[in-house]
Each structure stands twice: as structure tokens, then as C-alpha cells.
């Protein structure tokens, strides 16, 4: 498997930290900063953001030595990411419009498809099993405030 | 002071033995044990998943249950490590080194039995330390003002992020990210909304459950699905195999004691992770052994000493968490967060204000550890079966439990989205070799750090010198500075060493 990262990973990591730090500092500055003796709500996040950006810079700079770690990372797994993220989003949307039973089925079924060894049939049985648990344990026994079915 | 502790303990046993509390404690250790045995699930994911359940409970049973989950899952982790060579949880990685060879030699049951006894011994020792050390620490902690609290938190954050494995800089970066996550929500001093971007659900801040589950469960799944290679052949263990002989007990006693002391020492130091503790215990045991060549091929000492170290550390870790309100590692941060959700602020007042909680917790450690010892013997057959549940069935089911669990905390679907966001972020960070645990540490401590920093400077009228003018605070600041220097020096030495190797090859 080829690595997803072309350069040393620490360049990307450092850049990400600089980005997060500067973004936090930028947003933080939009709140009143105040003085050292009477700090406003913007002081702390701005300070933390600036320090984070500085550390990100240090991470990127110290990456030069190139330990070759980056080569060991396997390719990005689109299938797993797509299934887990898609399944969870499906739970949120279906849960809002359809109720607990279809939402449970959706999250388990879609996530299960993320593993390339799971067949459709196995995913189906697993999801049905979890639907039963959802009804018996969460809806009936724990009295979860979540309608089994909801229309519209 | 000692009589007071003993009286408190007596009272605590009364609390722990109340049927209601006992039941939740039993439930905690049982479920914790089960989740700890499951491949890929450690105490952090176990506590995160069950955290929503505690919100409707009285604080005492809630905390007893969470503590039970914690040490229950630790016991569970040892089972996978010894029998199947699966380090379900990083601290147990070192247990695999000698535990699995022992299983291959047919001594797996014995290794498990001895590891459990060693853990029990170590936990008991840790509890004793906790009983007698906590009141002393509390006496000191009452002298703490905002500047002292800030400095000790600074030390805790620095130690927690740099002493674990990996690059110290990245650990610090993750703590800062955690601090920023903690800022989200309404500012307590001015009532201003910060980093909410107009989303009303964020006014109360990011939910602790969402952040913990996102980072430690969903993030893990994203990285491990289709990757995790787990052996599925289990070794059957009978109860009879687990009972050690007298000679074996005698042989294992000294390593257990050494492991216990190492764990106690490191538990008292903030920020030293459990993984580093177990590795040190293993390395030390190999150094003092007369036959170091047996290590890695099934040396019983290499199993009992790290297990003992991890359990005594676990208990001692509760001291700063309960008495100062400063968690030593992410698991403690999670338990601290759970307490704060219950409206209880851990700190020096905890023992006097909530004696039922404090002493009940300590007593329940003992009760819980005895329960575990009794449970593990008959249930060992079931655990070995559970160990063989394939990951591909496990993670979709876990996704459902996570979604429902998070929903149940506030009946809010929005928080499930938070879990997803933190899961994706966590996986990206982990893929870039950043440690995830410090985020949680920063998140839990963030609001307190800011609050005390602001208060200290308000009292000193903006003079930063206040942190080094107060002697206790100065000591912590000095320790933090020392830590940075030591880390920098060892880091540069490390890279130079590596470069040397590179040039040599």
C-alpha cells in the first residue's frame, strides 16, 4: 500500500496546528481582550491559539530530520470512513424523521458494510439483532425518550 | 489523623455495603470486565460508553459504578493479553511479552491466576496509601490560592502531555487543542458566547461524553476497521488451572511487591501514564532478575510485576484527582468530569463535604476488587469466548450503543454530530502521530485553568510575578520549567542518537 502522505507527516501535523492556532486566535480576538489585571473573554483563547501556532511551527521545523515514519502508514480507508460517518449521519437524520427503529437499523447496517469481510446478509442479521436490543433494552427497560416510529 | 481515617473508612464500608450501592458497584465491575475483555476496548471507551447512564443516578452509586468499570476493565485487559496476545489496552502490551508465551506452554491459567492475585495485592496497597495519604494532601491543599492552583494545573498538563509516549511537542499541542475545546460555550465571567458560531446547542459547551466517545471510540474504529488483525483461536482455561501452588506464590511475591511500589511511586506523580509505568516495572524486573534471558519466553515475573504496577498506580491516581481536583491521566479526567456533571467539585473540601462519596469510594475499591476476584474465576470460560467476538460485528454494534448513549444524555441528536466530528478529528490527529489522550486532559482542566489564571492576575493587579512570589506556586512553576528542560535535552539527545544510527547504517 502506498502512503497517503508525500512528505514527512510532521509537516502536515505542524501545519494543521498552526491553522487551528491561528483560527482560534483570530476568532478569540473578536471578543474583548481586556487587560492583564482584568482579562476579557477573548484573552485566554487568543493566548492559547498563539502558543498552539508557535508549537505547530516548532513541530514542522523539527520534522526535517525525516525518521521515515511516514512510509509505514497504509492508504486511507475510504470504505470504513464512509460507512461509519455515513451510518452516524443516517442515525441523526433518520432518527429525526423516522424514529428509533429505522435509525438503529440504519446505523448498524451502514457501519457494518464498512468492514470488507461483512456480507449483506450478516449486516442484515446484525442490524435486526440490534433493533431488538434497542426496543427491549433502551425503549422498554430504560424508557428512552425516543419514539419507535415517527412519521414526517 | 490516622484514627479519623480509620473512622472514615468504617463509615465508608457502611456506604459501600448499602444494597443499592453494592449493586451498582457489582454492575460496574461486571460490565467493565466484559468491555475490557472485548478486543480494542479499554477503560476509556468503557467509561465513555457507560457515562450517560450515570446522569440520572445519585452521585455516590454513579461514582462507585464508574470506578468499578475502570478497574474491572483493567482486569479484563489482562485476560486478552495473556491468553490471546491481544493488548486490548496499551498498558497491557507489556503483559503480552511473557504472558502469551506462558499460555503457549500451557501455563496461561496459572499466569492469569497469579496476575489477578498480584493485581489484588497491589490494589489493596494502593488503597491503603490513599487512605493515609489523602488527608495529608488535603491539609496542604487548603493553603492553595488561585495562583497555586494554576501552577499545579500547569505542571499536571505539561507532565500529562509530555511524559506519555511520542513527541512531547505533539502532546503539548494536543493539550492546547483540548484547552480550546474547553473554551467553547458561555464565558462564566462575562456571559459572552465564545466559539459557538451561533449554534444554540453549543452554549453549554462541548459535551464531555461526546468528546470522549468521539476520540476514544469512533476515532479508533475509523482507524482500525479493515486493519485490525486479531487471532481468533482461544485457549480454554479451567478454574483448576488458575490456582497457583505455594511455591509459585512465594516466587511471585517479590516481583509483585516491586511492581506495586513502582506503581505507587508513579501514581503519586501527576501525568505519568499507565503504559510507561508498566514498561518500567517490566524493565526493572528484568534488571534485578538473576536469569534475565527467560524474559520474553514466559517469565512469570514479567507478568505479575507490570500488572501489579498498573493496579497500584490506578488506585494512587485517585488521590490527586479527589483531593486536588487535578486528574493525573485522561481516565481520571473523565471521572472528574463525571463528578462535575453531578455538581460535585473535587478538591480539598470533598472529604469534609461529601464524606459518603469519598470514603464510600475507597471502601468500594476493596469490595469491588474482591468481587472481581470472585467473578473472574467462574467467568473465565465466558471471557475467553467473548474474546473471540469478531471486530466486524463489534464495531457496528458499538456505534449504535454510542449513538443511543449520547442521545440519552440530553435527548439531543446534535450531540451525536459532535461525537462524529471529534471522531474524525481524533482519527486525523492519530494518523499524523499525535496522541489523543491529552485533548481530554486539556478539555476537562481548561475552564479551571482559565478561571484560576484570571483570578490570580486579578488579585495581583496584572503582575505575572504572582506565580513565582508565592512559595508553593513557585515550586510548581519550577518543577514545570525543569520538566521542559529535561524533555528538551532528552529530545535533542534522542534525535542526535537516531541521526548517529542513520549515519552509521
Interface residues (C-beta under 8 A of the other chain):
Chain A: X9 X10 X12 X13 X16 X17 X20 X21 X24 X27 X28 X31 X32 X35 X36 X37 X38 X39 X40 X41 X42 X43 X44 X45 X48 X49 X51 X52 X55 X56 X58 X59 X62 X65 X67 X69 X73 X74 X77 X79 X80 X81 X83 X84 X85 X87 X88 X89 X91 X92 X95 X96 X103 X104 X107 X108 X109 X111 X112 X114 X115 X116 X117 X118 X122 X123 X126 X127 X130 X134 X138 X142 X144 X145 X146
Chain B: X167 X169 X170 X172 X173 X176 X177 X179 X180 X183 X187 X189 X190 X192 X194 X195 X218 X221 X222 X225 X226 X227 X391 X392 X393 X395 X396 X397 X399 X400 X403 X404 X407 X408 X411 X413 X416 X417 X419 X420 X423 X424 X427 X428 X429 X431 X432 X433 X434 X450 X453 X454 X457 X458 X460 X461 X462 X463 X464 X495 X498 X499
